Amino acid sequence: MTTPASSSDPRQGAFWRATTVVYWFVVVECCFLLAAAPGLAGVLLLERHPSNIPLYALCLVPLGPAFAAAVSTMAARASADETNVWPRYWRAYVRNLVDVLWVWIPALALATVLGTTVAFGASVGVDLFFGGAAIVLLVALALWSSHALVIASFFRFRARDIARLALYYLAAKPLVTLGAASYLVLAIALVTFGSDWMLALAAVVFAALAGANARPMIADVRARFTTDAE
């Protein structure tokens, strides 16, 4: 029996593509929430007070690897089988865990010092200039961390090489850096005017934005600093 000429692969239809996109977003978000659960629980229980900055930093440790795995998983959506999202995320999580933590934990430690300086500098007599410098450094650190997490999501480099590349691309790819600044501002606004839960539930959206925004940087890293087609 022959297949009618009018029949077509349902996976080519608009409805199928739309539901596949939703499926990827939902599954990756669930994976992220599960991987980041210990840290998210702590963040949601902590009072929003500057004295809790070190505890916030500690709670954010699991979020780095969870977010990095979401970035690399969402970046593969266009070319991957739509049924293998769950195992793909956890393979990415395990593969990148150590590399991500090597850059994420020092970034959090430095952010704790800078954040504490900004929060309590005036009360302990820190000069206004140093308070302003701490804010500038915090912004630069956030942008650097965004680049570093994305690079660690896609490549198996040494921690110091990831750090150097992330610093280099802050200036080498200004549009990528500007894009990172845009979604970081959006994340801050979401927490400030909404809640921590809202940001957590939107994590997969930010992961997709981060991966899409970083495509020029990733392509340049692959072309200039790798010897294979990974």
Solvent accessible surface area in square Angstrom, and as a share of the most:
residue,aa,sasa,rsa
1,M,240,1.07
2,T,122,0.71
3,T,105,0.61
4,P,85,0.53
5,A,112,0.87
6,S,106,0.69
7,S,56,0.36
8,S,93,0.60
9,D,56,0.29
10,P,95,0.60
11,R,131,0.48
12,Q,121,0.54
13,G,32,0.31
14,A,71,0.55
15,F,165,0.69
16,W,98,0.34
17,R,127,0.46
18,A,56,0.43
19,T,56,0.33
20,T,28,0.16
21,V,52,0.30
22,V,91,0.52
23,Y,96,0.36
24,W,0,0.00
25,F,51,0.21
26,V,83,0.48
27,V,23,0.13
28,V,0,0.00
29,E,17,0.08
30,C,67,0.40
31,C,0,0.00
32,F,7,0.03
33,L,43,0.21
34,L,104,0.52
35,A,14,0.11
36,A,0,0.00
37,A,44,0.34
38,P,95,0.60
39,G,2,0.02
40,L,18,0.09
41,A,52,0.40
42,G,18,0.17
43,V,15,0.09
44,L,60,0.30
45,L,154,0.77
46,L,39,0.19
47,E,122,0.55
48,R,134,0.49
49,H,88,0.39
50,P,57,0.36
51,S,68,0.44
52,N,25,0.13
53,I,39,0.20
54,P,70,0.44
55,L,86,0.43
56,Y,45,0.17
57,A,15,0.12
58,L,123,0.61
59,C,23,0.14
60,L,57,0.28
61,V,37,0.21
62,P,31,0.20
63,L,31,0.15
64,G,1,0.01
65,P,4,0.03
66,A,0,0.00
67,F,41,0.17
68,A,0,0.00
69,A,0,0.00
70,A,0,0.00
71,V,0,0.00
72,S,13,0.08
73,T,1,0.01
74,M,12,0.06
75,A,50,0.39
76,A,20,0.16
77,R,84,0.31
78,A,103,0.80
79,S,106,0.68
80,A,21,0.16
81,D,78,0.40
82,E,37,0.16
83,T,96,0.56
84,N,36,0.19
85,V,0,0.00
86,W,122,0.43
87,P,56,0.35
88,R,66,0.24
89,Y,0,0.00
90,W,59,0.21
91,R,130,0.48
92,A,2,0.02
93,Y,40,0.15
94,V,108,0.62
95,R,112,0.41
96,N,3,0.01
97,L,55,0.28
98,V,91,0.52
99,D,21,0.11
100,V,0,0.00
101,L,47,0.23
102,W,160,0.56
103,V,7,0.04
104,W,36,0.13
105,I,81,0.41
106,P,71,0.45
107,A,6,0.05
108,L,15,0.07
109,A,58,0.45
110,L,88,0.44
111,A,31,0.24
112,T,25,0.14
113,V,94,0.54
114,L,18,0.09
115,G,12,0.12
116,T,52,0.30
117,T,41,0.24
118,V,59,0.34
119,A,45,0.35
120,F,73,0.30
121,G,5,0.05
122,A,100,0.77
123,S,91,0.59
124,V,108,0.62
125,G,67,0.65
126,V,55,0.31
127,D,81,0.42
128,L,163,0.81
129,F,145,0.60
130,F,121,0.50
131,G,17,0.16
132,G,31,0.30
133,A,34,0.26
134,A,4,0.03
135,I,90,0.46
136,V,101,0.58
137,L,98,0.49
138,L,49,0.25
139,V,86,0.50
140,A,43,0.33
141,L,20,0.10
142,A,43,0.33
143,L,25,0.12
144,W,38,0.13
145,S,12,0.08
146,S,12,0.08
147,H,3,0.01
148,A,1,0.01
149,L,13,0.06
150,V,4,0.02
151,I,0,0.00
152,A,0,0.00
153,S,2,0.01
154,F,51,0.21
155,F,4,0.02
156,R,148,0.54
157,F,39,0.16
158,R,140,0.51
159,A,31,0.24
160,R,132,0.48
161,D,33,0.17
162,I,0,0.00
163,A,33,0.26
164,R,154,0.56
165,L,18,0.09
166,A,0,0.00
167,L,115,0.57
168,Y,96,0.37
169,Y,0,0.00
170,L,36,0.18
171,A,83,0.64
172,A,40,0.31
173,K,57,0.24
174,P,84,0.53
175,L,145,0.72
176,V,5,0.03
177,T,19,0.11
178,L,113,0.56
179,G,19,0.19
180,A,0,0.00
181,A,29,0.22
182,S,66,0.42
183,Y,21,0.08
184,L,47,0.24
185,V,98,0.56
186,L,94,0.47
187,A,17,0.13
188,I,116,0.59
189,A,36,0.28
190,L,41,0.20
191,V,36,0.21
192,T,81,0.47
193,F,178,0.74
194,G,31,0.30
195,S,40,0.26
196,D,30,0.15
197,W,129,0.45
198,M,93,0.42
199,L,54,0.27
200,A,7,0.06
201,L,101,0.50
202,A,23,0.18
203,A,7,0.05
204,V,7,0.04
205,V,71,0.41
206,F,14,0.06
207,A,0,0.00
208,A,27,0.21
209,L,76,0.38
210,A,1,0.01
211,G,7,0.07
212,A,46,0.36
213,N,38,0.19
214,A,2,0.02
215,R,167,0.61
216,P,69,0.43
217,M,0,0.00
218,I,13,0.06
219,A,59,0.46
220,D,30,0.15
221,V,0,0.00
222,R,78,0.29
223,A,84,0.65
224,R,134,0.49
225,F,85,0.35
226,T,30,0.18
227,T,147,0.85
228,D,78,0.40
229,A,100,0.78
230,E,123,0.55
